[in-house]
Amino acid sequence: MTKKYKPTTNSRHNLPVAENLLDRQFTASCPNEKWVSDITYIATDEGWLYVAVIMDLYGREIVGWAMGDRITKELVLQALRQANIRRGYPKGVMIHSDRGSQYCSRVYQNELGRGGFICSMSRKGNVWDNAPMESFFGKLKQEWLSDKRFRDREAAKQEVFWYIEVYYRNYRLHATNGYRTPGSYVSNIAADSSS
């Protein structure tokens, strides 16, 4: 059975958009230099589950995420706040997203300003401008969720949590990381710099 497509980007709005500062430069020389973010959706018998994720391009580690039954600015705010807490409120981080109304909203942009973030946004309708997030969501759905049917959102949430926090962080090897996991890559670099 083919699952229906559910758009997650509403760029038909009059809100200000940021320049594409990331410009497909998907490498980072240190943690908290460049983060990318996006939203995807998962079908359940209860309705759609929306998942907002933030990835640090350094090591491809997922630093923030949030899940909910509505695609709102609060969803992306929750992911941002989690990333901020986990990373100790870093300043000067470039954070890249699409031009969706959630990311362009005044409340989200104000949070970025208060946190000292540098905002970057993809060009209109250009998924390649956020390729690492597209790749992550593809892996989540193909490697982990493709053969599963969820009776409700709670069951889907448990699988997404397990993928992000256990499998992806600790077992998923990345060519970008020299075939190390995101968790071990970041830990090894931190250990090397302190010795």
C-alpha positions as CSV (number, residue, x, y, z in Angstrom):
1,M,0.0,0.0,0.0
2,T,1.4,3.4,-1.0
3,K,1.3,6.0,1.7
4,K,-0.1,9.5,0.7
5,Y,2.2,12.4,0.5
6,K,1.8,15.0,3.2
7,P,3.4,18.4,2.6
8,T,5.3,19.8,5.6
9,T,6.4,23.1,4.2
10,N,4.0,26.0,3.8
11,S,6.0,28.7,2.2
12,R,2.9,30.6,1.0
13,H,3.1,33.4,3.6
14,N,4.2,37.0,3.9
15,L,6.7,36.4,6.7
16,P,10.3,37.5,6.2
17,V,12.7,34.8,5.0
18,A,16.5,34.6,5.6
19,E,19.2,34.3,3.0
20,N,20.7,30.9,2.2
21,L,23.9,31.4,4.2
22,L,24.6,27.7,4.5
23,D,24.7,27.4,0.6
24,R,25.1,23.6,0.7
25,Q,28.4,23.8,2.7
26,F,27.5,20.7,4.7
27,T,30.8,20.3,6.6
28,A,31.6,21.8,10.0
29,S,35.0,22.1,11.7
30,C,33.7,22.0,15.2
31,P,30.5,21.3,17.2
32,N,27.8,24.0,17.3
33,E,29.1,25.7,14.1
34,K,26.2,24.6,11.8
35,W,22.9,23.0,12.6
36,V,20.2,22.0,10.1
37,S,16.6,21.4,10.9
38,D,13.4,20.2,9.2
39,I,10.0,18.5,9.8
40,T,8.8,15.1,8.5
41,Y,5.6,13.1,9.1
42,I,4.7,9.5,9.9
43,A,1.4,7.8,9.1
44,T,-0.5,6.1,12.0
45,D,-4.0,4.7,12.2
46,E,-4.7,7.7,14.5
47,G,-3.5,10.3,12.1
48,W,-0.2,12.0,11.2
49,L,2.7,12.2,13.6
50,Y,5.0,15.2,12.9
51,V,8.6,15.1,13.8
52,A,10.9,18.2,14.0
53,V,14.6,17.4,14.2
54,I,17.8,19.5,14.5
55,M,21.2,17.9,13.4
56,D,24.6,19.3,14.1
57,L,26.6,18.9,10.8
58,Y,29.7,18.2,12.9
59,G,29.4,14.4,13.4
60,R,25.8,14.4,12.1
61,E,24.5,14.1,15.7
62,I,20.8,14.8,16.4
63,V,20.9,17.5,19.0
64,G,17.2,18.3,19.3
65,W,13.8,16.8,18.3
66,A,10.1,17.1,19.1
67,M,7.0,15.1,18.1
68,G,3.4,16.1,17.9
69,D,0.0,15.7,16.2
70,R,0.1,19.2,14.7
71,I,2.7,20.9,12.5
72,T,3.1,24.1,14.5
73,K,5.7,26.7,15.4
74,E,5.6,25.2,18.9
75,L,6.9,21.9,17.5
76,V,10.1,23.5,16.0
77,L,10.5,25.6,19.2
78,Q,10.5,22.5,21.3
79,A,13.2,20.9,19.1
80,L,15.3,24.2,19.3
81,R,15.0,24.4,23.1
82,Q,16.0,20.8,23.5
83,A,19.1,21.4,21.3
84,N,20.0,24.5,23.2
85,I,19.8,22.8,26.6
86,R,21.7,19.7,25.4
87,R,24.5,21.9,23.9
88,G,24.8,24.3,26.7
89,Y,23.2,27.4,25.0
90,P,26.0,28.0,22.4
91,K,26.2,31.4,20.7
92,G,26.8,32.1,17.0
93,V,25.5,28.8,15.7
94,M,24.2,29.0,12.1
95,I,20.8,27.2,12.0
96,H,19.4,26.3,8.6
97,S,15.8,25.3,7.7
98,D,13.4,25.6,4.8
99,R,11.1,28.6,4.4
100,G,8.1,27.1,6.2
101,S,5.8,29.3,8.2
102,Q,6.9,27.6,11.4
103,Y,10.5,28.6,10.9
104,C,9.6,32.1,9.6
105,S,7.2,32.8,12.5
106,R,7.9,35.8,14.7
107,V,8.1,33.7,17.9
108,Y,10.6,31.3,16.4
109,Q,12.7,34.1,14.9
110,N,12.6,35.9,18.3
111,E,13.9,32.8,20.0
112,L,16.8,32.6,17.5
113,G,17.6,36.2,18.1
114,R,17.6,35.8,21.9
115,G,19.8,32.7,21.6
116,G,22.4,34.4,19.3
117,F,21.7,32.1,16.4
118,I,22.5,33.0,12.7
119,C,19.4,32.1,10.6
120,S,19.8,30.5,7.1
121,M,17.0,29.2,4.9
122,S,16.8,27.1,1.8
123,R,15.8,28.6,-1.5
124,K,12.1,28.2,-2.4
125,G,11.3,24.6,-3.2
126,N,14.9,23.4,-3.2
127,V,15.3,20.2,-1.1
128,W,19.0,19.9,-2.0
129,D,19.7,23.0,0.1
130,N,18.9,20.8,3.2
131,A,20.2,17.5,1.9
132,P,21.6,16.1,5.3
133,M,18.1,16.4,6.9
134,E,16.4,14.9,3.8
135,S,19.0,12.0,4.1
136,F,18.3,11.5,7.8
137,F,14.6,11.3,7.3
138,G,15.0,8.9,4.4
139,K,17.1,6.6,6.6
140,L,14.6,6.8,9.4
141,K,11.8,5.8,7.1
142,Q,13.6,3.2,5.0
143,E,15.8,1.5,7.7
144,W,13.5,1.7,10.6
145,L,9.9,2.4,9.8
146,S,9.2,1.0,6.3
147,D,7.7,-2.3,7.4
148,K,5.8,-1.0,10.5
149,R,2.2,0.0,10.9
150,F,1.3,2.1,13.9
151,R,-2.1,1.9,15.6
152,D,-1.5,5.2,17.3
153,R,0.9,8.1,17.5
154,E,2.3,6.9,20.8
155,A,3.5,3.6,19.2
156,A,5.2,5.7,16.4
157,K,6.8,8.0,18.9
158,Q,8.4,5.1,20.7
159,E,10.0,3.9,17.5
160,V,11.2,7.3,16.5
161,F,12.7,7.8,19.9
162,W,14.5,4.5,19.7
163,Y,15.9,5.2,16.3
164,I,17.2,8.7,17.2
165,E,18.5,8.2,20.7
166,V,19.7,4.6,20.5
167,Y,20.2,3.2,17.0
168,Y,21.2,6.3,15.1
169,R,23.4,7.8,17.8
170,N,25.2,4.6,18.9
171,Y,25.0,2.1,16.0
172,R,24.4,4.0,12.6
173,L,27.8,4.3,10.8
174,H,28.4,7.4,8.7
175,A,30.8,7.7,5.8
176,T,31.0,11.5,6.7
177,N,32.3,10.5,10.1
178,G,34.9,8.0,8.7
179,Y,32.4,5.2,9.3
180,R,31.9,6.0,12.9
181,T,28.6,6.6,14.7
182,P,27.5,10.2,15.5
183,G,27.9,9.5,19.2
184,S,31.4,8.0,19.0
185,Y,32.6,10.6,16.5
186,V,31.7,13.5,18.8
187,S,33.0,11.7,21.9
188,N,36.4,10.8,20.2
189,I,37.0,14.3,19.1
190,A,36.2,15.7,22.5
191,A,38.5,13.1,24.1
192,D,41.3,14.0,21.6
193,S,41.0,17.7,22.3
194,S,41.2,17.3,26.1
195,S,44.3,15.1,26.0
